[in-house]
């Protein structure tokens, strides 16, 4: 009787492990988590970012995955957040409680991001990610969202952008000036001329400057912010100066008080820049197949497959 009972226990353990893996937000592969891949063009994350310490977060809120983030727990900032753009009116930001990601420190059954408690937060969470105290006495920097709430329409999708795992320190003049203007420009462009789904990846480069607290390095300060979008179903009758910015386009800017103009460029030019300014390999590719929409075969050739 002991052998069947042991097998039954092992089976239960396997089922529990599988269910926990499905719910957990820190994952091995975005493609193996329920709907996380819906935030990525062709369900495929950027390739070429190879550092082992980076954590893949399926950002869950309200028991649903909302977008994905590649997070660096050593620098305590995201490398990038990738999301599906939702058409919005660009209204004023709504106040939500700032949240953290429990999964960076421990496995939790729900897999949801959680609001910061008003009291004590265990040191294991502070060791694994940014906390509110890291930003409390920093007057030069704003909490800059990589996935901005203005690019989301559903209330819960917007709330999910208010987690510090989606935030990097941005120079205030840059955050409320050129970068905010860029986010609004992209919002209007995708609102008006993208006919299908638009996918966005926004990330950073870092050089070594940090925000310190209690004589410890806490947050790496991005040197550059970059972003790229992919929309293969767009308005072919759009004005020429807009049409040439589809199906994909990228942007790059210095996270600085001056000299922070946002420059638009091709995604391939951005990738060339990142290959010399980030720890990536030569196979870096932000969008699967360079955001080229798969074409269907003519009906006359279908029988060949």
N, C-alpha and C positions, 0 to 999 in steps of 0.2 A: 504493500500500500504506500510505502514511503516514496517510491520512485514516481508513480503517477502524481502524487501530491506535490513532489518537488517540481515536476514538469509543469503542473498547473500554476505553481507559484512563479516559475520563470516566465510563463506565458503572460500572467498578469503584469509582471514587471516590465515585459517588453511592450505591452499595450500602454501602460502608464508612461513609459519613456517616450513612446511615439507621440502620445497625446500632448505631453509636455513640450516636445520638440516643435509641434505644430503651433502651440500657443505662445511659446517663448519669442521675445522680440529680437534678442541677439542670436543671429542664425549663422549657419555655415554658408548658405546659398540662398539668395533672394528668390530664386526660381522654385524652391521647395517649400515655400510658405504661402499659405492661402492668401491669394490676391495681392501679395506684395509686388509681384511682377507686373501688376496692372499699372504701376507707377513708372514703368520703364518701357521705352520704345522696343517693340518686338519682345517684351519680357526679358530684355538683356541689359545688365548693368554695364557701365563703362569698364573696359578691360585695360590691363597694363598697370594697375595699382597693386603692387605685389607685397607690400610690407605685412609681415605676419601679425604685428601687434594691432592692426586696424580691426575694428569691430563693425560688423554689418548689422544695422538696426532696422527692423521692420517697425516703423513708428505706428503703434497701435493706440487708439483712443476710443473709448466707448465700445470696446470689444470688436473693433474693426480696424484693419490696417489702413493707413491714410497715405503714407509715402515712405521712402527709404532714405537712410543716412549711412554713409561710411564715416565712422567716428574714430578719432585718435585719442584713446584714454590717457596717453602719456602727455600730450599737449592739451588735453581737455577741451578740444574743439572739433567740430566736424570737418572732414576733408571735403565732402560734398553732401548735398541733399538732392534727391531726384524725385520729381513729382509730376503728376498729370495736371496741367493747367485747366482751370474751370473759368468760364466766362463770368465776369462780375461787373458791377457798376463802379467798382473802385471806391466804395464808400469808406468813411473814416474807420480806423481800426476799433474793434470792440475790445473792451477790457476783459481779459481772461486771467486766471491764476497761472503763474509760471509753474512749470512741471519739470520733473527729472525722470530718468530712466532706471527703474530698479534692476532691470536685467543686466546692467553692466556690473552689478555687484553680487547678485544672487538670482537664482532661478525662482520665478514666481508663477503660479498657475495661470493667472489672468493674462499676463503679457502686456498689460496696459501701462502707459506712462501715468504718473501720479503727481498731484499737486504737492509742492513742498509743504511739509508740516510747519505749524507755527512754533513748535518747540524743538526738541532735540532731533537731529538727524545723525544716524550712526556714521562713524568715521569711514566705514567701508564704502559708503556712497560718495563721500567727499574725495576719497582717494581715487575713485574711478571716473569722475566727471566733474564738470563745473557745478558750483552751487551759487545761491543768491549772494552770499557774502563776498564772492569773488568780484562782483560788479557793484557792491554797495558803496564803496568809497572811491570809485574810479570816475573822475569828472571828465576826462578827455574822451571817453569811449561810450558808445551806445551798444545795447544788445541788438545786434543786427541779424535778422532772420534770413537764412539762405532760401527757405521756402516761405515767402511772405504771405501773410494772411490776405493781402489784396489780390492774390492770384488764386484764391479759393472762394467758392460761393456758399457751400453748405456750412452751417454754423459749427458743426462738429469738426469738419475739415479745417476750418479757420482756428478753432480752439487748439487743434493738434499742432499747429505751428508754434505755439507758445510753450515749447520745451527747450531747455538750455542745450540739449543735444542737437538742436537746429540753429544754434546761435553762435556767432563769433564776435569778438570785440571789434567794432568799427569806429574809426575817428568820427566824432559827432558831425563835423562839417561835411564830411563825405557821406555819412549815412543819411542825413536830412537834406542833402544837396544833390550832387551828381548821381548817386546810386538810387535814391528815391525817384528821381526824374527818369532814370533808365528803367526801373521796374514799371513805372506808369506807362512809358513809351511802349514797352513790350506788351503790357496788358492791353493797350488800345490796339496794337497791331494784331495780336492773336484774337482778340475779341472780334475785330472787324473783317479779318481776311483769312483766318484759319477755319475751314469748313468742317474738319474732322477733329480728331484728338491731337492736342499739342502736348509734347513731353519736354520737360525742362530739367537741366542739370546745372546746379550752381555750386561753386566751390571756391577754394582758396589756395594760395601758396604762402609759405612761411619761410622766414629767414633766421630767426633766433631771438627776436625781441619778445619779452614776456611781461605779463602783469604779475606782480608779486604780492603776497599777503602773508603776514606773520613770518617774514624773512624766507619765504619759500616761493619758488617759481610755480605759478598756478595756471595761467592761461597763456598760450602762445598767441601772439598778435599777428594776424594775416598781413603779409606784405601786399598781396594782390587779391582782388576778387574777380572771378570770372563766371560766365554763364553761357549756356547754349540751349537753343530750343530746336525741336524737330517737329514739323507738321507737313506730312506728305499730301494731305487733302486740303488744298488751299484755293483761293479765288484766282483763277488764271486770267481774269479780266481786271485785276487790281492795277493801279498805276505802276508804271515801269519801275520807279524807285522803290516801290514796296515789293513788287513781284520778284525782283532780283534777290530779295532777302528770304526767299523760300526755295526749297522746303526747310532749309536750316540756316541758322545764323548764330554767331557768337559775339561775346563782348568781354572786355578786359579793362581793368582800371586799378590804379594805385590806391591803397587804403591810407590816404594821407590828407593833411589839411590843405595842401596846395599841390598843383600838378596832378589832380585826381580826375581828369576828364575821362569819361567812359568811351572807349574806342570800339566800334563795331568791326567785325572781321569775319572771314569764313571760319567754319569749325576746324578745318584742316590747319589754318594759320594759328588758331588757338592751341591746337594739339602740338604743333611745332614749338610754340612758346613753352608749353607745360613740360615737354620732354627735356628742356634745358633748365627748368626752374623747379621741378618737382622730382621726387624719388620714384620715377616710373620707368617702365621699360620701353623699348622702341616700338612695341605693338600697341601702344596707347591708342584707344579709339573710344570716343565719348558715346557715339551712337552706333548701334549695330549696322554694318554695311554702309556706314556713312550716311544714314538717313535716306537711303534710296528705297522707295516703295517697291515691294516685289510686284512684278508685272505678271498678269495671268496669261496663259497660253491661248492662242486662237482656238476656237472650237474644233477646227479641222485637225489640230495636232493633239487633242486630248487623248486620243486612242494610243498615242506613242508611249504614254506613261504607264 
